[in-house]
Amino acid sequence: MPDPEILWRQYAQNVDLYKFYLELVTKVTAFYYAVTGAILAYYFQHSTEPLSRFAVLLPSGSFSSGLRSASASHWCGPRMAVLPRGWL
């Protein structure tokens, strides 16, 4: 059985890691909503122009797919190599 001190250090490290990722996700989400709000504000200001309706597609199309690919490469990328043996 591992030493309790080692277990507490691992626990503290995991808590700090989750705090970091929670903060990162919160910042990315706030940025995403800010960009989406700015694009929608532009659309409602210029809704009489024929090409302005394509501005609504921008956050749902390109920005969302960019976030998906960034998160997929993060979770399936080189970090898998740092898992301890016997984890999988």
Secondary structure, 3 states (H helix, E strand, C coil): CCCHHHHHHHHHHHHHHHHHHHHHHHHHHHHHHHHHHHHHHHHHHCCCCHHHHHHHHHHHHHHHHHHHHHHHHHHHCHHHHHCCCCCC
